[in-house]
């Protein structure tokens, strides 16, 4: 039921967004007729001295913003017809001023039709780009399972800083393997398509190594090898790898990534800083020793939040960083995904504008074990 409620809530929000966008489009399509009607009424009432006839050119100009080619042409014809009708009514038709106005309306109409054609072509291209981005998102950032092993709830959130994009340089994955549930959350240095390509390399290597390697250190080594073949210069990827094999703890290797926040069932929260933080992935040649895993407590009722630096480095208008520890209470909701959605919404309210960096979050919740029922 909680999962169903989460799905219905997100669908309702998408519906509200689409309704708002549709209403704006309808207003923009009516605007040319409203403007021409107002100009005609004022000119009709005030006579030839008002000099408002040139404003009829605003009709086709506004039509190019939201209307198609046919509608823009119709608006231009109507504007020209109104100009002729008002010229006849005011007995100023074929005067130099009226002739110049008609020529201006005709020129604006032609320019508006050309602009409308260019806008429609750009919208089709943008729709194609979005469809490709959605396909890439499904390949790179596949939907993670809502449950990872017995009693482990999972929720994810991703916000791209790139306009009109849904993917970027942040990455996450949860896979169930013979060695336990393995997780990665990472952040590629840089932005744009190059960062997406690097994220694809990391995720592909992780999905394969997570099943093949018996130890988490082996997974890290495989990621290093993959990045050594792909990266150039001083590029790197910060990441944190985790393994859940049952029991009351999570095994973690931190490769230069922000420490996860642990939320205890007793209400306390803290950051699980590693005793020995490894260098970021892609800098293996500088490492003197193998990365050392450490344990994070994960008792029934506990939660662990993995995130990228786009979360803690997000600033509001006054330059204040997002206070993640002070917002930990937002994760106490009954449904992990709804709780994480609330934290993401609070992050966006704090910033008040598009994020300056990608922001990914992955929440693990150890559901409290239910008491065994007595035998009948």
TORDO-437764 format. One record per residue (C-alpha): residue number from 1; y, x, z. Coordinates in pm, whole numbers, plus 50000, padded with zeros to 5 digits. Example, Ala and Ser with C-alpha at 12.3 -4.5 7.8 and 13.67 -1.06 7.14 Angstrom:
<r resi="1" Y="49550" X="51230" Z="50780"/>
<r resi="2" Y="49894" X="51367" Z="50714"/>
END
This chain:
<r resi="1" Y="50000" X="50000" Z="50000"/>
<r resi="2" Y="50241" X="50285" Z="50076"/>
<r resi="3" Y="50169" X="50438" Z="49736"/>
<r resi="4" Y="50226" X="50101" Z="49569"/>
<r resi="5" Y="50556" X="50062" Z="49755"/>
<r resi="6" Y="50668" X="50407" Z="49643"/>
<r resi="7" Y="50588" X="50326" Z="49280"/>
<r resi="8" Y="50770" X="49993" Z="49296"/>
<r resi="9" Y="51075" X="50154" Z="49453"/>
<r resi="10" Y="51107" X="50419" Z="49183"/>
<r resi="11" Y="51053" X="50159" Z="48910"/>
<r resi="12" Y="51328" X="49942" Z="49061"/>
<r resi="13" Y="51571" X="50236" Z="49066"/>
<r resi="14" Y="51495" X="50314" Z="48702"/>
<r resi="15" Y="51557" X="49947" Z="48617"/>
<r resi="16" Y="51897" X="49953" Z="48789"/>
<r resi="17" Y="51993" X="50267" Z="48598"/>
<r resi="18" Y="51892" X="50117" Z="48265"/>
<r resi="19" Y="52078" X="49792" Z="48341"/>
<r resi="20" Y="52394" X="49987" Z="48429"/>
<r resi="21" Y="52371" X="50193" Z="48110"/>
<r resi="22" Y="52309" X="49882" Z="47896"/>
<r resi="23" Y="52610" X="49705" Z="48046"/>
<r resi="24" Y="52834" X="50002" Z="47970"/>
<r resi="25" Y="52713" X="50009" Z="47610"/>
<r resi="26" Y="52784" X="49636" Z="47573"/>
<r resi="27" Y="53140" X="49682" Z="47702"/>
<r resi="28" Y="53202" X="49972" Z="47464"/>
<r resi="29" Y="53079" X="49763" Z="47170"/>
<r resi="30" Y="53316" X="49477" Z="47261"/>
<r resi="31" Y="53613" X="49705" Z="47327"/>
<r resi="32" Y="53727" X="49738" Z="46961"/>
<r resi="33" Y="53748" X="49359" Z="46922"/>
<r resi="34" Y="53929" X="49323" Z="47255"/>
<r resi="35" Y="54188" X="49584" Z="47160"/>
<r resi="36" Y="54249" X="49434" Z="46815"/>
<r resi="37" Y="54273" X="49084" Z="46963"/>
<r resi="38" Y="54530" X="49191" Z="47221"/>
<r resi="39" Y="54738" X="49373" Z="46958"/>
<r resi="40" Y="54727" X="49072" Z="46724"/>
<r resi="41" Y="54829" X="48827" Z="46997"/>
<r resi="42" Y="55122" X="49038" Z="47112"/>
<r resi="43" Y="55241" X="49096" Z="46755"/>
<r resi="44" Y="55200" X="48725" Z="46675"/>
<r resi="45" Y="55415" X="48630" Z="46974"/>
<r resi="46" Y="55684" X="48895" Z="46954"/>
<r resi="47" Y="55737" X="48911" Z="46578"/>
<r resi="48" Y="55792" X="49205" Z="46343"/>
<r resi="49" Y="56015" X="49392" Z="46586"/>
<r resi="50" Y="55726" X="49486" Z="46818"/>
<r resi="51" Y="55592" X="49754" Z="46585"/>
<r resi="52" Y="55235" X="49722" Z="46719"/>
<r resi="53" Y="55053" X="49700" Z="46387"/>
<r resi="54" Y="54956" X="50073" Z="46387"/>
<r resi="55" Y="54762" X="50011" Z="46709"/>
<r resi="56" Y="54508" X="49810" Z="46509"/>
<r resi="57" Y="54365" X="50148" Z="46407"/>
<r resi="58" Y="54235" X="50178" Z="46764"/>
<r resi="59" Y="53964" X="49923" Z="46675"/>
<r resi="60" Y="53762" X="50139" Z="46434"/>
<r resi="61" Y="53843" X="50449" Z="46641"/>
<r resi="62" Y="53683" X="50292" Z="46951"/>
<r resi="63" Y="53396" X="50153" Z="46743"/>
<r resi="64" Y="53284" X="50504" Z="46650"/>
<r resi="65" Y="53206" X="50572" Z="47019"/>
<r resi="66" Y="52926" X="50318" Z="47061"/>
<r resi="67" Y="52873" X="50124" Z="46737"/>
<r resi="68" Y="52657" X="50190" Z="46436"/>
<r resi="69" Y="52772" X="50247" Z="46080"/>
<r resi="70" Y="52772" X="49879" Z="45977"/>
<r resi="71" Y="52951" X="49758" Z="46290"/>
<r resi="72" Y="53213" X="50034" Z="46264"/>
<r resi="73" Y="53277" X="49940" Z="45901"/>
<r resi="74" Y="53310" X="49571" Z="45992"/>
<r resi="75" Y="53560" X="49657" Z="46267"/>
<r resi="76" Y="53766" X="49858" Z="46016"/>
<r resi="77" Y="53765" X="49568" Z="45767"/>
<r resi="78" Y="53873" X="49326" Z="46040"/>
<r resi="79" Y="54155" X="49561" Z="46145"/>
<r resi="80" Y="54274" X="49584" Z="45784"/>
<r resi="81" Y="54253" X="49205" Z="45743"/>
<r resi="82" Y="54453" X="49149" Z="46062"/>
<r resi="83" Y="54717" X="49392" Z="45938"/>
<r resi="84" Y="54750" X="49199" Z="45610"/>
<r resi="85" Y="54756" X="48861" Z="45788"/>
<r resi="86" Y="55020" X="48968" Z="46038"/>
<r resi="87" Y="55223" X="49128" Z="45758"/>
<r resi="88" Y="55223" X="48798" Z="45571"/>
<r resi="89" Y="55309" X="48605" Z="45886"/>
<r resi="90" Y="55598" X="48836" Z="45970"/>
<r resi="91" Y="55704" X="48858" Z="45605"/>
<r resi="92" Y="55678" X="49238" Z="45604"/>
<r resi="93" Y="55376" X="49279" Z="45376"/>
<r resi="94" Y="55409" X="49556" Z="45118"/>
<r resi="95" Y="55697" X="49712" Z="45304"/>
<r resi="96" Y="55672" X="50090" Z="45350"/>
<r resi="97" Y="55590" X="50055" Z="45722"/>
<r resi="98" Y="55309" X="49806" Z="45659"/>
<r resi="99" Y="55171" X="50009" Z="45369"/>
<r resi="100" Y="55159" X="50321" Z="45587"/>
<r resi="101" Y="54985" X="50121" Z="45862"/>
<r resi="102" Y="54717" X="49993" Z="45621"/>
<r resi="103" Y="54664" X="50344" Z="45488"/>
<r resi="104" Y="54628" X="50471" Z="45845"/>
<r resi="105" Y="54373" X="50200" Z="45929"/>
<r resi="106" Y="54176" X="50280" Z="45616"/>
<r resi="107" Y="54179" X="50653" Z="45694"/>
<r resi="108" Y="54078" X="50601" Z="46058"/>
<r resi="109" Y="53796" X="50368" Z="45946"/>
<r resi="110" Y="53654" X="50628" Z="45707"/>
<r resi="111" Y="53678" X="50899" Z="45974"/>
<r resi="112" Y="53520" X="50667" Z="46234"/>
<r resi="113" Y="53226" X="50587" Z="46005"/>
<r resi="114" Y="53166" X="50960" Z="45951"/>
<r resi="115" Y="53197" X="51025" Z="46327"/>
<r resi="116" Y="52956" X="50739" Z="46400"/>
<r resi="117" Y="52704" X="50886" Z="46155"/>
<r resi="118" Y="52731" X="51224" Z="46325"/>
<r resi="119" Y="52693" X="51067" Z="46670"/>
<r resi="120" Y="52382" X="50873" Z="46567"/>
<r resi="121" Y="52229" X="51189" Z="46419"/>
<r resi="122" Y="52300" X="51376" Z="46742"/>
<r resi="123" Y="52148" X="51094" Z="46950"/>
<r resi="124" Y="51830" X="51106" Z="46741"/>
<r resi="125" Y="51811" X="51482" Z="46787"/>
<r resi="126" Y="51868" X="51443" Z="47162"/>
<r resi="127" Y="51593" X="51180" Z="47179"/>
<r resi="128" Y="51356" X="51424" Z="47005"/>
<r resi="129" Y="51453" X="51701" Z="47248"/>
<r resi="130" Y="51394" X="51471" Z="47543"/>
<r resi="131" Y="51051" X="51372" Z="47414"/>
<r resi="132" Y="50961" X="51740" Z="47373"/>
<r resi="133" Y="51093" X="51814" Z="47724"/>
<r resi="134" Y="50887" X="51530" Z="47869"/>
<r resi="135" Y="50577" X="51662" Z="47693"/>
<r resi="136" Y="50650" X="52012" Z="47822"/>
<r resi="137" Y="50698" X="51873" Z="48171"/>
<r resi="138" Y="50359" X="51702" Z="48159"/>
<r resi="139" Y="50198" X="52032" Z="48055"/>
<r resi="140" Y="50385" X="52262" Z="48293"/>
<r resi="141" Y="50455" X="52043" Z="48595"/>
<r resi="142" Y="50159" X="51812" Z="48596"/>
<r resi="143" Y="50156" X="51529" Z="48850"/>
<r resi="144" Y="50004" X="51667" Z="49169"/>
<r resi="145" Y="49741" X="51464" Z="49354"/>
<r resi="146" Y="49875" X="51244" Z="49631"/>
<r resi="147" Y="49598" X="51380" Z="49852"/>
<r resi="148" Y="49468" X="51737" Z="49870"/>
<r resi="149" Y="49144" X="51734" Z="50058"/>
<r resi="150" Y="49053" X="51509" Z="50351"/>
<r resi="151" Y="49360" X="51381" Z="50532"/>
<r resi="152" Y="49619" X="51598" Z="50350"/>
<r resi="153" Y="49907" X="51406" Z="50190"/>
<r resi="154" Y="50114" X="51571" Z="49915"/>
<r resi="155" Y="50459" X="51486" Z="49777"/>
<r resi="156" Y="50675" X="51672" Z="49523"/>
<r resi="157" Y="51035" X="51660" Z="49403"/>
<r resi="158" Y="51196" X="51847" Z="49115"/>
<r resi="159" Y="51562" X="51847" Z="49010"/>
<r resi="160" Y="51661" X="52058" Z="48710"/>
<r resi="161" Y="52008" X="52209" Z="48695"/>
<r resi="162" Y="52005" X="52211" Z="48314"/>
<r resi="163" Y="52184" X="51916" Z="48160"/>
<r resi="164" Y="51954" X="51665" Z="47985"/>
<r resi="165" Y="51647" X="51859" Z="48097"/>
<r resi="166" Y="51368" X="51780" Z="48339"/>
<r resi="167" Y="51217" X="52124" Z="48365"/>
<r resi="168" Y="51355" X="52465" Z="48443"/>
<r resi="169" Y="51266" X="52789" Z="48616"/>
<r resi="170" Y="51116" X="52642" Z="48934"/>
<r resi="171" Y="50744" X="52572" Z="48946"/>
<r resi="172" Y="50476" X="52420" Z="49166"/>
<r resi="173" Y="50106" X="52338" Z="49144"/>
<r resi="174" Y="49826" X="52206" Z="49368"/>
<r resi="175" Y="49465" X="52262" Z="49265"/>
<r resi="176" Y="49137" X="52189" Z="49441"/>
<r resi="177" Y="48894" X="52478" Z="49401"/>
<r resi="178" Y="48558" X="52586" Z="49546"/>
<r resi="179" Y="48761" X="52813" Z="49776"/>
<r resi="180" Y="48978" X="52530" Z="49913"/>
<r resi="181" Y="49303" X="52365" Z="49811"/>
<r resi="182" Y="49542" X="52624" Z="49666"/>
<r resi="183" Y="49915" X="52579" Z="49619"/>
<r resi="184" Y="50195" X="52771" Z="49454"/>
<r resi="185" Y="50570" X="52714" Z="49469"/>
<r resi="186" Y="50789" X="52960" Z="49282"/>
<r resi="187" Y="51129" X="53034" Z="49134"/>
<r resi="188" Y="51179" X="53232" Z="48813"/>
<r resi="189" Y="51479" X="53461" Z="48795"/>
<r resi="190" Y="51725" X="53327" Z="48539"/>
<r resi="191" Y="51760" X="52994" Z="48363"/>
<r resi="192" Y="51704" X="52829" Z="48029"/>
<r resi="193" Y="51412" X="52852" Z="47790"/>
<r resi="194" Y="51325" X="53207" Z="47894"/>
<r resi="195" Y="51276" X="53090" Z="48253"/>
<r resi="196" Y="51061" X="52799" Z="48133"/>
<r resi="197" Y="50843" X="53037" Z="47933"/>
<r resi="198" Y="50793" X="53259" Z="48238"/>
<r resi="199" Y="50710" X="52956" Z="48453"/>
<r resi="200" Y="50447" X="52859" Z="48196"/>
<r resi="201" Y="50291" X="53206" Z="48223"/>
<r resi="202" Y="50277" X="53189" Z="48604"/>
<r resi="203" Y="50131" X="52838" Z="48613"/>
<r resi="204" Y="49871" X="52916" Z="48348"/>
<r resi="205" Y="49759" X="53228" Z="48530"/>
<r resi="206" Y="49752" X="53050" Z="48866"/>
<r resi="207" Y="49544" X="52757" Z="48743"/>
<r resi="208" Y="49282" X="52995" Z="48612"/>
<r resi="209" Y="49286" X="53248" Z="48896"/>
<r resi="210" Y="49281" X="52984" Z="49169"/>
<r resi="211" Y="48931" X="52884" Z="49061"/>
<r resi="212" Y="48801" X="53234" Z="48991"/>
<r resi="213" Y="48927" X="53444" Z="49281"/>
<r resi="214" Y="48758" X="53422" Z="49618"/>
<r resi="215" Y="49062" X="53556" Z="49808"/>
<r resi="216" Y="49426" X="53460" Z="49786"/>
<r resi="217" Y="49515" X="53827" Z="49735"/>
<r resi="218" Y="49309" X="53819" Z="49417"/>
<r resi="219" Y="49516" X="53528" Z="49287"/>
<r resi="220" Y="49834" X="53727" Z="49351"/>
<r resi="221" Y="49690" X="54025" Z="49164"/>
<r resi="222" Y="49607" X="53805" Z="48864"/>
<r resi="223" Y="49961" X="53670" Z="48859"/>
<r resi="224" Y="50097" X="54023" Z="48870"/>
<r resi="225" Y="49882" X="54125" Z="48576"/>
<r resi="226" Y="49993" X="53823" Z="48372"/>
<r resi="227" Y="50360" X="53886" Z="48444"/>
<r resi="228" Y="50331" X="54258" Z="48370"/>
<r resi="229" Y="50224" X="54168" Z="48018"/>
<r resi="230" Y="50504" X="53913" Z="47969"/>
<r resi="231" Y="50812" X="54022" Z="48164"/>
<r resi="232" Y="51057" X="54285" Z="48054"/>
<r resi="233" Y="51332" X="54477" Z="48231"/>
<r resi="234" Y="51405" X="54375" Z="48589"/>
<r resi="235" Y="51285" X="54016" Z="48574"/>
<r resi="236" Y="51077" X="53877" Z="48859"/>
<r resi="237" Y="50946" X="53556" Z="49015"/>
<r resi="238" Y="50967" X="53473" Z="49383"/>
<r resi="239" Y="50673" X="53268" Z="49498"/>
<r resi="240" Y="50467" X="53149" Z="49789"/>
<r resi="241" Y="50093" X="53089" Z="49765"/>
<r resi="242" Y="49902" X="52881" Z="50018"/>
<r resi="243" Y="49538" X="52798" Z="50080"/>
<r resi="244" Y="49392" X="52512" Z="50283"/>
<r resi="245" Y="49026" X="52548" Z="50372"/>
<r resi="246" Y="49010" X="52300" Z="50657"/>
<r resi="247" Y="49074" X="52363" Z="51021"/>
<r resi="248" Y="49418" X="52371" Z="51180"/>
<r resi="249" Y="49606" X="52633" Z="50979"/>
<r resi="250" Y="49724" X="52723" Z="50628"/>
<r resi="251" Y="49684" X="53071" Z="50483"/>
<r resi="252" Y="50005" X="53186" Z="50314"/>
<r resi="253" Y="50121" X="53485" Z="50110"/>
<r resi="254" Y="50498" X="53501" Z="50070"/>
<r resi="255" Y="50621" X="53700" Z="49769"/>
<r resi="256" Y="50994" X="53722" Z="49835"/>
<r resi="257" Y="51032" X="53343" Z="49859"/>
<r resi="258" Y="51222" X="53132" Z="50117"/>
<r resi="259" Y="51001" X="53065" Z="50418"/>
<r resi="260" Y="50850" X="52716" Z="50441"/>
<r resi="261" Y="50972" X="52479" Z="50710"/>
<r resi="262" Y="50707" X="52355" Z="50953"/>
<r resi="263" Y="50759" X="52016" Z="51121"/>
<r resi="264" Y="50538" X="51973" Z="51425"/>
<r resi="265" Y="50397" X="51642" Z="51538"/>
<r resi="266" Y="50600" X="51688" Z="51859"/>
<r resi="267" Y="50928" X="51676" Z="51665"/>
<r resi="268" Y="50999" X="52051" Z="51663"/>
<r resi="269" Y="51066" X="52231" Z="51334"/>
<r resi="270" Y="51094" X="52597" Z="51246"/>
<r resi="271" Y="51072" X="52835" Z="50952"/>
<r resi="272" Y="50742" X="53020" Z="50914"/>
<r resi="273" Y="50875" X="53368" Z="50840"/>
<r resi="274" Y="50598" X="53610" Z="50731"/>
<r resi="275" Y="50532" X="53917" Z="50944"/>
<r resi="276" Y="50504" X="54121" Z="50624"/>
<r resi="277" Y="50687" X="53976" Z="50324"/>
<r resi="278" Y="50559" X="54097" Z="49988"/>
<r resi="279" Y="50784" X="54186" Z="49695"/>
<r resi="280" Y="50845" X="53919" Z="49430"/>
<r resi="281" Y="50587" X="53873" Z="49156"/>
<r resi="282" Y="50648" X="54096" Z="48857"/>
<r resi="283" Y="50747" X="54394" Z="49071"/>
<r resi="284" Y="50392" X="54513" Z="49134"/>
<r resi="285" Y="50470" X="54868" Z="49027"/>
<r resi="286" Y="50698" X="54903" Z="49331"/>
<r resi="287" Y="50444" X="54780" Z="49584"/>
<r resi="288" Y="50293" X="55037" Z="49817"/>
<r resi="289" Y="50018" X="54809" Z="49950"/>
<r resi="290" Y="49843" X="54480" Z="49891"/>
<r resi="291" Y="50025" X="54166" Z="50017"/>
<r resi="292" Y="49907" X="54049" Z="50359"/>
<r resi="293" Y="49833" X="53680" Z="50422"/>
<r resi="294" Y="49938" X="53507" Z="50743"/>
<r resi="295" Y="49857" X="53177" Z="50909"/>
<r resi="296" Y="50081" X="52871" Z="50955"/>
<r resi="297" Y="49976" X="52612" Z="51215"/>
<r resi="298" Y="49877" X="52284" Z="51054"/>
<r resi="299" Y="49756" X="52044" Z="51320"/>
<r resi="300" Y="49698" X="51672" Z="51259"/>
<r resi="301" Y="50042" X="51511" Z="51227"/>
<r resi="302" Y="50215" X="51836" Z="51121"/>
<r resi="303" Y="50408" X="51878" Z="50797"/>
<r resi="304" Y="50496" X="52186" Z="50589"/>
<r resi="305" Y="50783" X="52179" Z="50341"/>
<r resi="306" Y="50783" X="52438" Z="50060"/>
<r resi="307" Y="51104" X="52462" Z="49860"/>
<r resi="308" Y="51304" X="52687" Z="49629"/>
<r resi="309" Y="51642" X="52845" Z="49699"/>
<r resi="310" Y="51816" X="52575" Z="49493"/>
<r resi="311" Y="51774" X="52355" Z="49802"/>
<r resi="312" Y="51910" X="52578" Z="50078"/>
<r resi="313" Y="52179" X="52734" Z="49856"/>
<r resi="314" Y="52320" X="52401" Z="49735"/>
<r resi="315" Y="52688" X="52376" Z="49836"/>
<r resi="316" Y="52920" X="52083" Z="49883"/>
<r resi="317" Y="53282" X="52072" Z="49768"/>
<r resi="318" Y="53392" X="52277" Z="50068"/>
<r resi="319" Y="53135" X="52551" Z="49998"/>
<r resi="320" Y="52900" X="52456" Z="50286"/>
<r resi="321" Y="52528" X="52516" Z="50229"/>
<r resi="322" Y="52287" X="52227" Z="50257"/>
<r resi="323" Y="52179" X="52205" Z="50625"/>
<r resi="324" Y="51805" X="52166" Z="50571"/>
<r resi="325" Y="51703" X="52198" Z="50940"/>
<r resi="326" Y="51949" X="51925" Z="51038"/>
<r resi="327" Y="51796" X="51694" Z="50777"/>
<r resi="328" Y="51435" X="51749" Z="50884"/>
<r resi="329" Y="51425" X="51403" Z="51043"/>
<r resi="330" Y="51441" X="51249" Z="50694"/>
<r resi="331" Y="51081" X="51361" Z="50641"/>
<r resi="332" Y="50949" X="51141" Z="50921"/>
<r resi="333" Y="50895" X="50836" Z="50698"/>
<r resi="334" Y="50556" X="50670" Z="50677"/>
<r resi="335" Y="50503" X="50766" Z="50313"/>
<r resi="336" Y="50537" X="51139" Z="50229"/>
<r resi="337" Y="50677" X="51077" Z="49879"/>
<r resi="338" Y="50937" X="50827" Z="49997"/>
<r resi="339" Y="51036" X="51066" Z="50275"/>
<r resi="340" Y="51079" X="51353" Z="50029"/>
<r resi="341" Y="51273" X="51125" Z="49792"/>
<r resi="342" Y="51509" X="51048" Z="50081"/>
<r resi="343" Y="51562" X="51420" Z="50142"/>
<r resi="344" Y="51634" X="51478" Z="49771"/>
<r resi="345" Y="51884" X="51191" Z="49766"/>
<r resi="346" Y="52057" X="51340" Z="50071"/>
<r resi="347" Y="52071" X="51680" Z="49898"/>
<r resi="348" Y="52240" X="51527" Z="49592"/>
<r resi="349" Y="52488" X="51339" Z="49814"/>
<r resi="350" Y="52571" X="51664" Z="49992"/>
<r resi="351" Y="52648" X="51841" Z="49664"/>
<r resi="352" Y="52824" X="51545" Z="49506"/>
<r resi="353" Y="52776" X="51680" Z="49152"/>
<r resi="354" Y="52498" X="51825" Z="48935"/>
<r resi="355" Y="52312" X="52104" Z="49110"/>
<r resi="356" Y="52399" X="52461" Z="49021"/>
<r resi="357" Y="52033" X="52570" Z="49038"/>
<r resi="358" Y="51694" X="52407" Z="48998"/>
<r resi="359" Y="51559" X="52259" Z="49320"/>
<r resi="360" Y="51187" X="52203" Z="49379"/>
<r resi="361" Y="51024" X="52077" Z="49699"/>
<r resi="362" Y="50660" X="52026" Z="49791"/>
<r resi="363" Y="50563" X="51853" Z="50115"/>
<r resi="364" Y="50222" X="51875" Z="50281"/>
<r resi="365" Y="50141" X="51628" Z="50557"/>
<r resi="366" Y="49833" X="51657" Z="50777"/>
<r resi="367" Y="49752" X="51295" Z="50852"/>
<r resi="368" Y="49642" X="51238" Z="51208"/>
<r resi="369" Y="49267" X="51186" Z="51232"/>
<r resi="370" Y="49162" X="50832" Z="51316"/>
<r resi="371" Y="48928" X="50783" Z="51611"/>
<r resi="372" Y="48568" X="50726" Z="51508"/>
<r resi="373" Y="48458" X="50365" Z="51531"/>
<r resi="374" Y="48180" X="50288" Z="51779"/>
<r resi="375" Y="47836" X="50203" Z="51642"/>
<r resi="376" Y="47750" X="49836" Z="51625"/>
END
